[in-house]
Amino acid sequence: MVTLSDARRVIAAAEKKAEEIGQPMNIAVADAGGNLVSHVRMDGAWIGSIDISIKKAYTSRAFDIATKDLAAHSQSGNQFFGIHASNDGKIMIFAGGVPLKRDGKVVGAIGVSGGSGEQDHAVAEAGAAAF
């Protein structure tokens, strides 16, 4: 279970990392069902990345995988090619989605968007580490 308190702690850690790298981000936390628990749009973060961050959290939880890893498997000729078109367009295969685990089990996810793929993933990892 991902509580609101958990989500706030994860977001705070992610915000801290985003501030360290100087990149405002949208940060979303989803529960075990892939449902949004909390979202923050940092000052100056792109409005277009709101939806992307939420969908990255959903995707990471839906498949229990970091979105950067799913992206690698979804390129043309690979086993998950075309997966981004599934689930009514809710699947996001850009880096920045990371599962949240408790006792080795995926119980939610964080999704981050607003920078490069490497930046998004680093901020998501920082948030996940606080979980």
N, CA, C and O atoms as CSV, one atom per row, in Angstrom:
chain,resi,resn,atom,element,x,y,z
A,1,MET,N,N,0.833,-1.190,0.000
A,1,MET,CA,C,0.000,0.000,0.000
A,1,MET,C,C,0.877,1.253,0.000
A,1,MET,O,O,1.872,1.326,0.721
A,2,VAL,N,N,0.506,2.205,-0.792
A,2,VAL,CA,C,1.189,3.495,-0.831
A,2,VAL,C,C,0.243,4.526,-0.232
A,2,VAL,O,O,-0.791,4.841,-0.821
A,3,THR,N,N,0.590,5.042,0.920
A,3,THR,CA,C,-0.233,6.052,1.583
A,3,THR,C,C,0.108,7.442,1.060
A,3,THR,O,O,1.112,7.634,0.373
A,4,LEU,N,N,-0.730,8.391,1.391
A,4,LEU,CA,C,-0.440,9.771,1.027
A,4,LEU,C,C,0.852,10.229,1.690
A,4,LEU,O,O,1.639,10.958,1.086
A,5,SER,N,N,1.070,9.805,2.925
A,5,SER,CA,C,2.322,10.135,3.621
A,5,SER,C,C,3.528,9.574,2.875
A,5,SER,O,O,4.544,10.255,2.733
A,6,ASP,N,N,3.417,8.329,2.398
A,6,ASP,CA,C,4.488,7.728,1.593
A,6,ASP,C,C,4.733,8.560,0.334
A,6,ASP,O,O,5.871,8.884,-0.006
A,7,ALA,N,N,3.644,8.895,-0.341
A,7,ALA,CA,C,3.749,9.650,-1.598
A,7,ALA,C,C,4.415,10.999,-1.374
A,7,ALA,O,O,5.250,11.424,-2.173
A,8,ARG,N,N,4.050,11.666,-0.299
A,8,ARG,CA,C,4.665,12.969,-0.004
A,8,ARG,C,C,6.159,12.831,0.257
A,8,ARG,O,O,6.942,13.680,-0.169
A,9,ARG,N,N,6.563,11.767,0.955
A,9,ARG,CA,C,7.990,11.537,1.229
A,9,ARG,C,C,8.751,11.254,-0.080
A,9,ARG,O,O,9.847,11.773,-0.293
A,10,VAL,N,N,8.165,10.442,-0.931
A,10,VAL,CA,C,8.773,10.116,-2.221
A,10,VAL,C,C,8.910,11.378,-3.069
A,10,VAL,O,O,9.960,11.626,-3.661
A,11,ILE,N,N,7.851,12.163,-3.123
A,11,ILE,CA,C,7.867,13.403,-3.915
A,11,ILE,C,C,8.902,14.382,-3.362
A,11,ILE,O,O,9.626,15.013,-4.132
A,12,ALA,N,N,8.979,14.514,-2.043
A,12,ALA,CA,C,9.947,15.439,-1.446
A,12,ALA,C,C,11.378,15.061,-1.828
A,12,ALA,O,O,12.191,15.934,-2.132
A,13,ALA,N,N,11.685,13.770,-1.813
A,13,ALA,CA,C,13.031,13.321,-2.186
A,13,ALA,C,C,13.296,13.564,-3.673
A,13,ALA,O,O,14.399,13.951,-4.061
A,14,ALA,N,N,12.281,13.334,-4.491
A,14,ALA,CA,C,12.419,13.577,-5.923
A,14,ALA,C,C,12.597,15.064,-6.211
A,14,ALA,O,O,13.423,15.445,-7.041
A,15,GLU,N,N,11.818,15.908,-5.522
A,15,GLU,CA,C,11.950,17.358,-5.696
A,15,GLU,C,C,13.358,17.819,-5.329
A,15,GLU,O,O,13.944,18.654,-6.018
A,16,LYS,N,N,13.891,17.275,-4.248
A,16,LYS,CA,C,15.238,17.646,-3.809
A,16,LYS,C,C,16.258,17.330,-4.904
A,16,LYS,O,O,17.134,18.145,-5.191
A,17,LYS,N,N,16.147,16.154,-5.509
A,17,LYS,CA,C,17.063,15.771,-6.588
A,17,LYS,C,C,16.878,16.684,-7.802
A,17,LYS,O,O,17.857,17.104,-8.420
A,18,ALA,N,N,15.635,16.989,-8.140
A,18,ALA,CA,C,15.360,17.869,-9.278
A,18,ALA,C,C,15.962,19.247,-9.051
A,18,ALA,O,O,16.505,19.854,-9.974
A,19,GLU,N,N,15.865,19.742,-7.817
A,19,GLU,CA,C,16.461,21.036,-7.492
A,19,GLU,C,C,17.984,20.980,-7.596
A,19,GLU,O,O,18.611,21.926,-8.071
A,20,GLU,N,N,18.579,19.866,-7.150
A,20,GLU,CA,C,20.040,19.697,-7.225
A,20,GLU,C,C,20.540,19.750,-8.656
A,20,GLU,O,O,21.607,20.301,-8.924
A,21,ILE,N,N,19.768,19.173,-9.583
A,21,ILE,CA,C,20.214,19.169,-10.980
A,21,ILE,C,C,19.688,20.378,-11.753
A,21,ILE,O,O,20.002,20.559,-12.929
A,22,GLY,N,N,18.890,21.197,-11.084
A,22,GLY,CA,C,18.407,22.433,-11.703
A,22,GLY,C,C,17.356,22.228,-12.771
A,22,GLY,O,O,17.282,22.997,-13.729
A,23,GLN,N,N,16.530,21.184,-12.612
A,23,GLN,CA,C,15.510,20.892,-13.615
A,23,GLN,C,C,14.147,20.717,-12.946
A,23,GLN,O,O,13.926,19.723,-12.254
A,24,PRO,N,N,13.222,21.676,-13.145
A,24,PRO,CA,C,11.888,21.508,-12.569
A,24,PRO,C,C,11.161,20.335,-13.215
A,24,PRO,O,O,11.248,20.124,-14.425
A,25,MET,N,N,10.444,19.578,-12.394
A,25,MET,CA,C,9.824,18.339,-12.849
A,25,MET,C,C,8.367,18.237,-12.413
A,25,MET,O,O,7.922,18.912,-11.485
A,26,ASN,N,N,7.657,17.390,-13.098
A,26,ASN,CA,C,6.354,16.897,-12.673
A,26,ASN,C,C,6.617,15.532,-12.061
A,26,ASN,O,O,7.308,14.702,-12.652
A,27,ILE,N,N,6.064,15.299,-10.873
A,27,ILE,CA,C,6.334,14.067,-10.140
A,27,ILE,C,C,4.996,13.472,-9.704
A,27,ILE,O,O,4.202,14.127,-9.030
A,28,ALA,N,N,4.762,12.234,-10.095
A,28,ALA,CA,C,3.518,11.541,-9.761
A,28,ALA,C,C,3.823,10.253,-9.012
A,28,ALA,O,O,4.812,9.576,-9.291
A,29,VAL,N,N,2.964,9.924,-8.061
A,29,VAL,CA,C,3.080,8.661,-7.336
A,29,VAL,C,C,1.754,7.922,-7.471
A,29,VAL,O,O,0.680,8.478,-7.242
A,30,ALA,N,N,1.864,6.641,-7.853
A,30,ALA,CA,C,0.693,5.789,-8.020
A,30,ALA,C,C,0.709,4.654,-7.002
A,30,ALA,O,O,1.762,4.264,-6.500
A,31,ASP,N,N,-0.482,4.134,-6.710
A,31,ASP,CA,C,-0.612,3.028,-5.769
A,31,ASP,C,C,-0.525,1.691,-6.514
A,31,ASP,O,O,-0.198,1.652,-7.700
A,32,ALA,N,N,-0.822,0.603,-5.806
A,32,ALA,CA,C,-0.706,-0.743,-6.377
A,32,ALA,C,C,-1.627,-0.952,-7.579
A,32,ALA,O,O,-1.333,-1.777,-8.444
A,33,GLY,N,N,-2.728,-0.220,-7.642
A,33,GLY,CA,C,-3.646,-0.320,-8.771
A,33,GLY,C,C,-3.294,0.605,-9.916
A,33,GLY,O,O,-4.011,0.654,-10.915
A,34,GLY,N,N,-2.192,1.345,-9.786
A,34,GLY,CA,C,-1.795,2.296,-10.811
A,34,GLY,C,C,-2.541,3.614,-10.716
A,34,GLY,O,O,-2.424,4.464,-11.599
A,35,ASN,N,N,-3.311,3.787,-9.643
A,35,ASN,CA,C,-4.089,5.011,-9.449
A,35,ASN,C,C,-3.236,6.110,-8.826
A,35,ASN,O,O,-2.392,5.844,-7.970
A,36,LEU,N,N,-3.458,7.318,-9.255
A,36,LEU,CA,C,-2.711,8.457,-8.741
A,36,LEU,C,C,-2.979,8.666,-7.247
A,36,LEU,O,O,-4.130,8.736,-6.816
A,37,VAL,N,N,-1.907,8.763,-6.471
A,37,VAL,CA,C,-2.005,9.089,-5.049
A,37,VAL,C,C,-1.705,10.567,-4.857
A,37,VAL,O,O,-2.396,11.257,-4.108
A,38,SER,N,N,-0.657,11.053,-5.546
A,38,SER,CA,C,-0.285,12.460,-5.429
A,38,SER,C,C,0.537,12.880,-6.635
A,38,SER,O,O,1.201,12.067,-7.278
A,39,HIS,N,N,0.472,14.171,-6.921
A,39,HIS,CA,C,1.231,14.750,-8.033
A,39,HIS,C,C,1.686,16.148,-7.649
A,39,HIS,O,O,0.967,16.892,-6.981
A,40,VAL,N,N,2.889,16.491,-8.081
A,40,VAL,CA,C,3.421,17.840,-7.884
A,40,VAL,C,C,3.987,18.328,-9.208
A,40,VAL,O,O,4.713,17.611,-9.897
A,41,ARG,N,N,3.639,19.557,-9.546
A,41,ARG,CA,C,4.281,20.224,-10.672
A,41,ARG,C,C,5.143,21.316,-10.070
A,41,ARG,O,O,4.630,22.305,-9.547
A,42,MET,N,N,6.452,21.135,-10.145
A,42,MET,CA,C,7.365,22.131,-9.605
A,42,MET,C,C,7.243,23.416,-10.414
A,42,MET,O,O,6.901,23.385,-11.596
A,43,ASP,N,N,7.521,24.533,-9.777
A,43,ASP,CA,C,7.479,25.824,-10.465
A,43,ASP,C,C,8.356,25.765,-11.709
A,43,ASP,O,O,9.526,25.388,-11.642
A,44,GLY,N,N,7.783,26.137,-12.828
A,44,GLY,CA,C,8.526,26.172,-14.080
A,44,GLY,C,C,8.528,24.874,-14.859
A,44,GLY,O,O,9.040,24.839,-15.978
A,45,ALA,N,N,7.973,23.803,-14.309
A,45,ALA,CA,C,7.928,22.527,-15.040
A,45,ALA,C,C,6.906,22.622,-16.168
A,45,ALA,O,O,5.900,23.321,-16.051
A,46,TRP,N,N,7.171,21.921,-17.244
A,46,TRP,CA,C,6.298,21.957,-18.412
A,46,TRP,C,C,4.914,21.407,-18.090
A,46,TRP,O,O,4.789,20.381,-17.421
A,47,ILE,N,N,3.874,22.089,-18.565
A,47,ILE,CA,C,2.512,21.596,-18.346
A,47,ILE,C,C,2.255,20.325,-19.168
A,47,ILE,O,O,1.453,19.478,-18.775
A,48,GLY,N,N,2.926,20.203,-20.287
A,48,GLY,CA,C,2.774,18.999,-21.108
A,48,GLY,C,C,3.292,17.746,-20.427
A,48,GLY,O,O,2.939,16.629,-20.806
A,49,SER,N,N,4.131,17.937,-19.421
A,49,SER,CA,C,4.703,16.794,-18.705
A,49,SER,C,C,3.849,16.316,-17.542
A,49,SER,O,O,4.166,15.300,-16.923
A,50,ILE,N,N,2.784,17.021,-17.236
A,50,ILE,CA,C,1.882,16.561,-16.167
A,50,ILE,C,C,1.339,15.181,-16.531
A,50,ILE,O,O,1.499,14.221,-15.777
A,51,ASP,N,N,0.705,15.096,-17.678
A,51,ASP,CA,C,0.119,13.853,-18.155
A,51,ASP,C,C,1.177,12.759,-18.307
A,51,ASP,O,O,0.938,11.601,-17.966
A,52,ILE,N,N,2.332,13.132,-18.815
A,52,ILE,CA,C,3.395,12.149,-19.035
A,52,ILE,C,C,3.861,11.550,-17.720
A,52,ILE,O,O,4.054,10.338,-17.633
A,53,SER,N,N,4.048,12.381,-16.686
A,53,SER,CA,C,4.518,11.853,-15.396
A,53,SER,C,C,3.499,10.883,-14.801
A,53,SER,O,O,3.875,9.846,-14.254
A,54,ILE,N,N,2.231,11.209,-14.903
A,54,ILE,CA,C,1.185,10.334,-14.372
A,54,ILE,C,C,1.159,9.014,-15.130
A,54,ILE,O,O,1.015,7.950,-14.528
A,55,LYS,N,N,1.299,9.084,-16.446
A,55,LYS,CA,C,1.294,7.866,-17.252
A,55,LYS,C,C,2.560,7.037,-17.045
A,55,LYS,O,O,2.513,5.812,-17.154
A,56,LYS,N,N,3.680,7.675,-16.751
A,56,LYS,CA,C,4.894,6.916,-16.442
A,56,LYS,C,C,4.709,6.129,-15.149
A,56,LYS,O,O,5.112,4.969,-15.069
A,57,ALA,N,N,4.106,6.744,-14.142
A,57,ALA,CA,C,3.843,6.022,-12.889
A,57,ALA,C,C,2.897,4.851,-13.156
A,57,ALA,O,O,3.132,3.743,-12.673
A,58,TYR,N,N,1.846,5.084,-13.911
A,58,TYR,CA,C,0.900,4.019,-14.239
A,58,TYR,C,C,1.608,2.878,-14.977
A,58,TYR,O,O,1.441,1.708,-14.631
A,59,THR,N,N,2.383,3.223,-15.977
A,59,THR,CA,C,3.071,2.214,-16.791
A,59,THR,C,C,4.022,1.382,-15.953
A,59,THR,O,O,4.053,0.157,-16.065
A,60,SER,N,N,4.797,2.050,-15.116
A,60,SER,CA,C,5.761,1.340,-14.291
A,60,SER,C,C,5.059,0.353,-13.363
A,60,SER,O,O,5.552,-0.754,-13.150
A,61,ARG,N,N,3.920,0.745,-12.815
A,61,ARG,CA,C,3.166,-0.163,-11.948
A,61,ARG,C,C,2.447,-1.233,-12.753
A,61,ARG,O,O,2.398,-2.390,-12.333
A,62,ALA,N,N,1.899,-0.878,-13.879
A,62,ALA,CA,C,1.139,-1.838,-14.688
A,62,ALA,C,C,2.001,-3.014,-15.137
A,62,ALA,O,O,1.512,-4.137,-15.262
A,63,PHE,N,N,3.280,-2.752,-15.377
A,63,PHE,CA,C,4.183,-3.805,-15.856
A,63,PHE,C,C,5.301,-4.120,-14.873
A,63,PHE,O,O,6.160,-4.952,-15.166
A,64,ASP,N,N,5.306,-3.466,-13.707
A,64,ASP,CA,C,6.305,-3.701,-12.658
A,64,ASP,C,C,7.737,-3.630,-13.204
A,64,ASP,O,O,8.566,-4.504,-12.949
A,65,ILE,N,N,7.995,-2.568,-13.957
A,65,ILE,CA,C,9.290,-2.389,-14.602
A,65,ILE,C,C,9.574,-0.894,-14.718
A,65,ILE,O,O,8.650,-0.089,-14.837
A,66,ALA,N,N,10.829,-0.534,-14.682
A,66,ALA,CA,C,11.196,0.858,-14.954
A,66,ALA,C,C,10.855,1.149,-16.411
A,66,ALA,O,O,11.097,0.319,-17.288
A,67,THR,N,N,10.301,2.312,-16.665
A,67,THR,CA,C,9.901,2.638,-18.033
A,67,THR,C,C,11.087,2.690,-18.984
A,67,THR,O,O,10.927,2.424,-20.175
A,68,LYS,N,N,12.277,3.027,-18.484
A,68,LYS,CA,C,13.452,3.022,-19.378
A,68,LYS,C,C,13.764,1.611,-19.848
A,68,LYS,O,O,14.227,1.421,-20.973
A,69,ASP,N,N,13.512,0.615,-18.994
A,69,ASP,CA,C,13.740,-0.774,-19.388
A,69,ASP,C,C,12.655,-1.262,-20.337
A,69,ASP,O,O,12.936,-1.994,-21.286
A,70,LEU,N,N,11.412,-0.856,-20.080
A,70,LEU,CA,C,10.330,-1.199,-20.997
A,70,LEU,C,C,10.593,-0.579,-22.367
A,70,LEU,O,O,10.330,-1.201,-23.397
A,71,ALA,N,N,11.106,0.635,-22.376
A,71,ALA,CA,C,11.414,1.308,-23.641
A,71,ALA,C,C,12.412,0.507,-24.460
A,71,ALA,O,O,12.272,0.393,-25.677
A,72,ALA,N,N,13.414,-0.045,-23.798
A,72,ALA,CA,C,14.427,-0.833,-24.505
A,72,ALA,C,C,13.804,-2.063,-25.166
A,72,ALA,O,O,14.222,-2.467,-26.251
A,73,HIS,N,N,12.809,-2.656,-24.512
A,73,HIS,CA,C,12.160,-3.860,-25.041
A,73,HIS,C,C,11.066,-3.549,-26.058
A,73,HIS,O,O,10.545,-4.461,-26.700
A,74,SER,N,N,10.714,-2.282,-26.211
A,74,SER,CA,C,9.588,-1.934,-27.079
A,74,SER,C,C,10.010,-1.295,-28.394
A,74,SER,O,O,9.180,-0.753,-29.123
A,75,GLN,N,N,11.280,-1.359,-28.687
A,75,GLN,CA,C,11.759,-0.821,-29.957
A,75,GLN,C,C,11.412,-1.787,-31.095
A,75,GLN,O,O,11.174,-2.971,-30.855
A,76,SER,N,N,11.385,-1.293,-32.305
A,76,SER,CA,C,11.038,-2.101,-33.470
A,76,SER,C,C,11.855,-3.396,-33.494
A,76,SER,O,O,13.080,-3.377,-33.371
A,77,GLY,N,N,11.163,-4.496,-33.654
A,77,GLY,CA,C,11.809,-5.803,-33.704
A,77,GLY,C,C,11.932,-6.485,-32.354
A,77,GLY,O,O,12.260,-7.670,-32.294
A,78,ASN,N,N,11.674,-5.761,-31.266
A,78,ASN,CA,C,11.769,-6.359,-29.934
A,78,ASN,C,C,10.406,-6.860,-29.472
A,78,ASN,O,O,9.381,-6.564,-30.085
A,79,GLN,N,N,10.412,-7.622,-28.382
A,79,GLN,CA,C,9.227,-8.352,-27.947
A,79,GLN,C,C,8.019,-7.493,-27.582
A,79,GLN,O,O,6.885,-7.956,-27.700
A,80,PHE,N,N,8.234,-6.261,-27.144
A,80,PHE,CA,C,7.097,-5.423,-26.738
A,80,PHE,C,C,6.843,-4.264,-27.702
A,80,PHE,O,O,6.237,-3.261,-27.326
A,81,PHE,N,N,7.303,-4.404,-28.930
A,81,PHE,CA,C,7.074,-3.353,-29.920
A,81,PHE,C,C,5.569,-3.101,-30.060
A,81,PHE,O,O,4.793,-4.033,-30.270
A,82,GLY,N,N,5.172,-1.841,-29.943
A,82,GLY,CA,C,3.775,-1.445,-30.079
A,82,GLY,C,C,3.016,-1.379,-28.764
A,82,GLY,O,O,1.839,-1.021,-28.747
A,83,ILE,N,N,3.675,-1.719,-27.663
A,83,ILE,CA,C,2.990,-1.737,-26.366
A,83,ILE,C,C,2.460,-0.356,-25.972
A,83,ILE,O,O,1.473,-0.251,-25.244
A,84,HIS,N,N,3.112,0.692,-26.451
A,84,HIS,CA,C,2.684,2.050,-26.112
A,84,HIS,C,C,1.280,2.367,-26.628
A,84,HIS,O,O,0.646,3.312,-26.159
A,85,ALA,N,N,0.801,1.594,-27.575
A,85,ALA,CA,C,-0.534,1.823,-28.125
A,85,ALA,C,C,-1.619,1.080,-27.343
A,85,ALA,O,O,-2.804,1.209,-27.651
A,86,SER,N,N,-1.221,0.311,-26.342
A,86,SER,CA,C,-2.197,-0.450,-25.559
A,86,SER,C,C,-2.749,0.383,-24.399
A,86,SER,O,O,-2.305,1.508,-24.168
A,87,ASN,N,N,-3.705,-0.170,-23.686
A,87,ASN,CA,C,-4.275,0.454,-22.489
A,87,ASN,C,C,-4.817,1.857,-22.755
A,87,ASN,O,O,-4.620,2.770,-21.953
A,88,ASP,N,N,-5.490,2.014,-23.869
A,88,ASP,CA,C,-6.112,3.297,-24.232
A,88,ASP,C,C,-5.120,4.458,-24.223
A,88,ASP,O,O,-5.476,5.580,-23.865
A,89,GLY,N,N,-3.891,4.188,-24.613
A,89,GLY,CA,C,-2.891,5.247,-24.716
A,89,GLY,C,C,-2.261,5.651,-23.390
A,89,GLY,O,O,-1.601,6.687,-23.319
A,90,LYS,N,N,-2.449,4.863,-22.343
A,90,LYS,CA,C,-1.901,5.210,-21.031
A,90,LYS,C,C,-0.458,4.739,-20.847
A,90,LYS,O,O,0.154,5.021,-19.817
A,91,ILE,N,N,0.088,4.034,-21.822
A,91,ILE,CA,C,1.429,3.477,-21.667
A,91,ILE,C,C,2.464,4.474,-22.185
A,91,ILE,O,O,2.392,4.943,-23.321
A,92,MET,N,N,3.424,4.781,-21.320
A,92,MET,CA,C,4.467,5.764,-21.626
A,92,MET,C,C,5.814,5.042,-21.561
A,92,MET,O,O,6.186,4.496,-20.523
A,93,ILE,N,N,6.533,5.045,-22.669
A,93,ILE,CA,C,7.783,4.285,-22.717
A,93,ILE,C,C,9.019,5.184,-22.744
A,93,ILE,O,O,10.029,4.851,-23.364
A,94,PHE,N,N,8.926,6.315,-22.073
A,94,PHE,CA,C,10.094,7.176,-21.867
A,94,PHE,C,C,10.651,6.879,-20.484
A,94,PHE,O,O,9.909,6.475,-19.589
A,95,ALA,N,N,11.935,7.074,-20.304
A,95,ALA,CA,C,12.548,6.909,-18.983
A,95,ALA,C,C,11.907,7.859,-17.983
A,95,ALA,O,O,11.494,8.963,-18.340
A,96,GLY,N,N,11.825,7.425,-16.722
A,96,GLY,CA,C,11.283,8.276,-15.661
A,96,GLY,C,C,10.223,7.616,-14.810
A,96,GLY,O,O,9.724,8.236,-13.871
A,97,GLY,N,N,9.862,6.380,-15.104
A,97,GLY,CA,C,8.929,5.632,-14.277
A,97,GLY,C,C,9.680,4.533,-13.548
A,97,GLY,O,O,10.431,3.781,-14.169
A,98,VAL,N,N,9.487,4.430,-12.239
A,98,VAL,CA,C,10.208,3.447,-11.432
A,98,VAL,C,C,9.234,2.812,-10.434
A,98,VAL,O,O,8.490,3.520,-9.756
A,99,PRO,N,N,9.242,1.473,-10.346
A,99,PRO,CA,C,8.374,0.815,-9.364
A,99,PRO,C,C,8.783,1.163,-7.929
A,99,PRO,O,O,9.955,1.415,-7.646
A,100,LEU,N,N,7.805,1.172,-7.044
A,100,LEU,CA,C,8.053,1.317,-5.612
A,100,LEU,C,C,7.839,-0.052,-4.983
A,100,LEU,O,O,6.781,-0.661,-5.144
A,101,LYS,N,N,8.847,-0.531,-4.266
A,101,LYS,CA,C,8.786,-1.875,-3.693
A,101,LYS,C,C,8.827,-1.832,-2.170
A,101,LYS,O,O,9.521,-1.016,-1.563
A,102,ARG,N,N,8.063,-2.735,-1.582
A,102,ARG,CA,C,8.077,-2.940,-0.130
A,102,ARG,C,C,8.211,-4.447,0.090
A,102,ARG,O,O,7.407,-5.233,-0.410
A,103,ASP,N,N,9.224,-4.829,0.835
A,103,ASP,CA,C,9.498,-6.252,1.087
A,103,ASP,C,C,9.617,-7.038,-0.218
A,103,ASP,O,O,9.148,-8.172,-0.314
A,104,GLY,N,N,10.250,-6.425,-1.221
A,104,GLY,CA,C,10.486,-7.075,-2.496
A,104,GLY,C,C,9.291,-7.137,-3.433
A,104,GLY,O,O,9.399,-7.682,-4.532
A,105,LYS,N,N,8.158,-6.589,-3.022
A,105,LYS,CA,C,6.944,-6.619,-3.843
A,105,LYS,C,C,6.613,-5.220,-4.343
A,105,LYS,O,O,6.690,-4.252,-3.586
A,106,VAL,N,N,6.245,-5.112,-5.613
A,106,VAL,CA,C,5.859,-3.819,-6.183
A,106,VAL,C,C,4.490,-3.431,-5.623
A,106,VAL,O,O,3.513,-4.171,-5.744
A,107,VAL,N,N,4.452,-2.248,-5.009
A,107,VAL,CA,C,3.199,-1.764,-4.402
A,107,VAL,C,C,2.765,-0.416,-4.963
A,107,VAL,O,O,1.763,0.147,-4.521
A,108,GLY,N,N,3.505,0.100,-5.925
A,108,GLY,CA,C,3.197,1.391,-6.520
A,108,GLY,C,C,4.310,1.794,-7.452
A,108,GLY,O,O,5.144,0.971,-7.832
A,109,ALA,N,N,4.325,3.071,-7.825
A,109,ALA,CA,C,5.358,3.557,-8.733
A,109,ALA,C,C,5.442,5.076,-8.674
A,109,ALA,O,O,4.502,5.755,-8.259
A,110,ILE,N,N,6.574,5.582,-9.093
A,110,ILE,CA,C,6.773,7.019,-9.263
A,110,ILE,C,C,6.986,7.285,-10.747
A,110,ILE,O,O,7.637,6.501,-11.438
A,111,GLY,N,N,6.437,8.393,-11.231
A,111,GLY,CA,C,6.645,8.826,-12.604
A,111,GLY,C,C,7.124,10.267,-12.598
A,111,GLY,O,O,6.546,11.116,-11.920
A,112,VAL,N,N,8.168,10.540,-13.346
A,112,VAL,CA,C,8.776,11.872,-13.389
A,112,VAL,C,C,8.944,12.301,-14.836
A,112,VAL,O,O,9.367,11.511,-15.680
A,113,SER,N,N,8.611,13.559,-15.121
A,113,SER,CA,C,8.778,14.093,-16.465
A,113,SER,C,C,9.088,15.581,-16.408
A,113,SER,O,O,8.559,16.310,-15.570
A,114,GLY,N,N,9.952,16.014,-17.310
A,114,GLY,CA,C,10.267,17.431,-17.391
A,114,GLY,C,C,11.682,17.712,-17.849
A,114,GLY,O,O,12.021,18.852,-18.167
A,115,GLY,N,N,12.504,16.689,-17.885
A,115,GLY,CA,C,13.889,16.874,-18.317
A,115,GLY,C,C,14.240,15.855,-19.379
A,115,GLY,O,O,13.364,15.351,-20.083
A,116,SER,N,N,15.514,15.554,-19.493
A,116,SER,CA,C,15.949,14.487,-20.400
A,116,SER,C,C,15.554,13.151,-19.773
A,116,SER,O,O,15.176,13.098,-18.603
A,117,GLY,N,N,15.642,12.093,-20.540
A,117,GLY,CA,C,15.345,10.778,-20.000
A,117,GLY,C,C,16.243,10.437,-18.824
A,117,GLY,O,O,15.782,9.887,-17.823
A,118,GLU,N,N,17.514,10.758,-18.941
A,118,GLU,CA,C,18.451,10.484,-17.850
A,118,GLU,C,C,18.083,11.271,-16.601
A,118,GLU,O,O,18.134,10.737,-15.493
A,119,GLN,N,N,17.712,12.537,-16.773
A,119,GLN,CA,C,17.315,13.358,-15.629
A,119,GLN,C,C,16.040,12.823,-14.992
A,119,GLN,O,O,15.951,12.701,-13.770
A,120,ASP,N,N,15.057,12.507,-15.821
A,120,ASP,CA,C,13.792,11.984,-15.301
A,120,ASP,C,C,14.032,10.708,-14.503
A,120,ASP,O,O,13.478,10.540,-13.416
A,121,HIS,N,N,14.847,9.817,-15.032
A,121,HIS,CA,C,15.104,8.561,-14.340
A,121,HIS,C,C,15.852,8.786,-13.025
A,121,HIS,O,O,15.532,8.161,-12.014
A,122,ALA,N,N,16.830,9.664,-13.038
A,122,ALA,CA,C,17.600,9.951,-11.816
A,122,ALA,C,C,16.708,10.523,-10.712
A,122,ALA,O,O,16.849,10.165,-9.543
A,123,VAL,N,N,15.797,11.408,-11.092
A,123,VAL,CA,C,14.874,11.996,-10.118
A,123,VAL,C,C,13.902,10.937,-9.606
A,123,VAL,O,O,13.591,10.903,-8.415
A,124,ALA,N,N,13.422,10.076,-10.499
A,124,ALA,CA,C,12.526,8.993,-10.083
A,124,ALA,C,C,13.241,8.030,-9.137
A,124,ALA,O,O,12.662,7.597,-8.142
A,125,GLU,N,N,14.476,7.698,-9.437
A,125,GLU,CA,C,15.256,6.798,-8.578
A,125,GLU,C,C,15.446,7.415,-7.198
A,125,GLU,O,O,15.360,6.715,-6.190
A,126,ALA,N,N,15.704,8.715,-7.145
A,126,ALA,CA,C,15.873,9.390,-5.855
A,126,ALA,C,C,14.576,9.326,-5.053
A,126,ALA,O,O,14.605,9.108,-3.842
A,127,GLY,N,N,13.456,9.511,-5.712
A,127,GLY,CA,C,12.169,9.414,-5.036
A,127,GLY,C,C,11.906,7.996,-4.549
A,127,GLY,O,O,11.472,7.794,-3.415
A,128,ALA,N,N,12.169,7.013,-5.408
A,128,ALA,CA,C,11.944,5.626,-5.037
A,128,ALA,C,C,12.812,5.204,-3.862
A,128,ALA,O,O,12.389,4.403,-3.028
A,129,ALA,N,N,14.019,5.738,-3.795
A,129,ALA,CA,C,14.930,5.399,-2.696
A,129,ALA,C,C,14.375,5.866,-1.352
A,129,ALA,O,O,14.699,5.289,-0.314
A,130,ALA,N,N,13.544,6.905,-1.365
A,130,ALA,CA,C,12.963,7.420,-0.120
A,130,ALA,C,C,11.761,6.592,0.330
A,130,ALA,O,O,11.279,6.757,1.450
A,131,PHE,N,N,11.282,5.716,-0.527
A,131,PHE,CA,C,10.130,4.891,-0.188
A,131,PHE,C,C,10.556,3.827,0.800
A,131,PHE,O,O,9.734,3.014,1.225
